[in-house]
Amino acid sequence: MAKKALLGVKKLAQDKYGVELKFNTTVSKVDRNSATTTSGVTFNANHVVVAAGAYSAELFDDNPTAKRLEVEYYSFKDTSGLPAGIIELSDSGMEYYGVLDGPNLDHFKMGDFSQRNFKNMLDYFKRRMPSKLDSICHTHPCYFTMVDTGEFQYKTGNNGVHYAYGFNGTGFKFMPLHGKIVYDGLIKKTDEKYIPLRFRAKL
Ligand SMILES: Cc1cc2nc3c(=O)[nH]c(=O)nc-3n(C[C@H](O)[C@H](O)[C@H](O)COP(=O)(O)OP(=O)(O)OC[C@H]3O[C@@H](n4cnc5c(N)ncnc54)[C@H](O)[C@@H]3O)c2cc1C
């Protein structure tokens, strides 16, 4: 479903708005009106918006307020006896989260919503699902930007570059709204509705 949604957005951007997408192209420098790639190509524009997900703050923001959370997911190939989803909140404040996964929902992935710690997670599996330990087939990381306030971050930096990040693991479902907030709020500066005052552009 997520893949279909992304392909739909991509097609709309290309067909309706003539967007040119560049894949496998790393930007190493930005300023108010340009972005330069590691291969030395510079793109000029009226506005530059950085929405580099979990990398935004550390790469391009001169005043980072978001931190990268690196969650590790563990994939089990044996789903027998497991429900479609698990959420467990422990007394010590851990949040464990697991769902059926894969194109045919024939795997189960599970992790805890905190900075990755293999030992803690394997201890949890040993304690709570010992019969599944042998069926872990791979692990994969998942990066989020987290902001202490829990608010999304939209701002214009001192360098005039616009930033949108800090979606606290919920950025996907709000994606069209993020785009509208950036355009109305930061670029056109007409937003009166979407952005809390303290996150509005400072320029
Ligand atoms: C496993 C997982 C499950 C999730 N589930 C949900 C969910 O159910 N619902 C939900 O709402 N959200 C979910 N999220 C969070 C959601 O995916 C993010 O909040 C959202 O993708 C953030 O969007 P973004 O555009 O800010 O960043 P991203 O989608 O991370 O896009 C940033 C892009 O910038 C690129 N980039 C980074 N640095 C550079 C550079 N130097 N030069 C060029 N390009 C660069 C990256 O390659 C990437 O393509 C999930 C995330 C993960 C990992």
The ligand as a Gaussian input file, in Angstrom:
#p B3LYP/6-31G(d) Opt

LIG

0 1
 C       10.128000       1.134000       8.905000
 C        9.431000       2.494000       8.957000
 C        8.047000       2.532000       9.143000
 C        7.385000       3.734000       9.170000
 N        6.015000       3.724000       9.302000
 C        5.332000       4.883000       9.231000
 C        3.909000       4.865000       9.278000
 O        3.262000       3.819000       9.416000
 N        3.264000       6.038000       9.183000
 C        3.938000       7.223000       9.047000
 O        3.290000       8.270000       8.952000
 N        5.285000       7.273000       8.990000
 C        6.003000       6.125000       9.096000
 N        7.367000       6.153000       9.067000
 C        8.066000       7.441000       9.049000
 C        8.083000       8.060000       7.690000
 O        8.603000       7.137000       6.759000
 C        8.954000       9.298000       7.765000
 O        8.443000      10.188000       8.761000
 C        8.926000      10.018000       6.422000
 O        9.371000       9.167000       5.397000
 C        9.828000      11.224000       6.508000
 O        9.772000      11.851000       5.257000
 P       10.907000      12.787000       4.772000
 O       10.553000      13.204000       3.388000
 O       11.164000      13.841000       5.800000
 O       12.205000      11.883000       4.769000
 P       12.542000      10.561000       3.946000
 O       11.318000       9.854000       3.484000
 O       13.548000       9.839000       4.792000
 O       13.236000      11.153000       2.649000
 C       14.474000      11.817000       2.739000
 C       15.194000      11.604000       1.437000
 O       16.339000      12.440000       1.423000
 C       17.403000      11.711000       0.863000
 N       18.670000      12.322000       1.312000
 C       19.187000      12.326000       2.575000
 N       20.371000      12.970000       2.568000
 C       20.590000      13.379000       1.292000
 C       21.631000      14.075000       0.641000
 N       22.718000      14.511000       1.289000
 N       21.521000      14.332000      -0.696000
 C       20.440000      13.902000      -1.390000
 N       19.421000      13.236000      -0.834000
 C       19.499000      12.973000       0.487000
 C       17.207000      10.293000       1.357000
 O       17.893000       9.388000       0.516000
 C       15.691000      10.170000       1.251000
 O       15.298000       9.732000      -0.024000
 C        8.092000       4.954000       9.041000
 C        9.481000       4.942000       8.860000
 C       10.150000       3.725000       8.819000
 C       11.647000       3.725000       8.614000

